[in-house]
């Protein structure tokens, strides 16, 4: 039985993670932490305000779905206490990632921009398609409670596409009547358009274009439960992936 702790347990994603851990017979929820809701309860556990509760409960794996500012504190602490980390937080700089790589020597860390298996496949398919098209744009749509833009998934997708091809056609736009109409320039100068809308959860499409044809690769999330198979898989396999891992791909064998 793998002992799991959840950081940010009172948030929407944290609560969904708690539910998924409790529902899986191979995992045991033994600690919940949220500095914004100490003293409240979930699944019979009292939410702690300090990370120390994770060590006290002897967790094997801690799941962190918070924000980058908090995770910059959480992850070194987990590394110092030899606790594996499964992280869905985005917004890290390259310096952050380099520091995490150095920190996790006695335990392992996975940071994934997206835990929905369909989204991971979407990114991989976009990477495979990139060398065969001249132009591409990314449109990501998220709920209006998402504070950052563009999404970590969109940035990660663009990074993989840019690494797969450096022969993108130049943007012919000479004038924007409204500044920003062409979106933000991501890695490889691939345009990324971020939409924030009530009623949405998380959606992304990558549109490719070449002479006489277009290809659209799209993934839609209708419920946060879609991320949970990936989170549960990561909790079960994190001990097998030594050190620092970026992205869920290797956990899926792709």
Beta strands, then each sheet from edge to edge (+ up, - down):
strand 1: 2-7
strand 2: 27-33
strand 3: 41-42
strand 4: 45-46
strand 5: 61-64
strand 6: 84-87
strand 7: 109-111
strand 8: 135-142
strand 9: 184-185
strand 10: 191-196
strand 11: 202-210
strand 12: 213-221
strand 13: 244-246
sheet 1: 2+ 1+ 5+ 6+ 7+ 13+
sheet 2: 3+ 4-
sheet 3: 9+ 10- 8- 11+ 12-
end
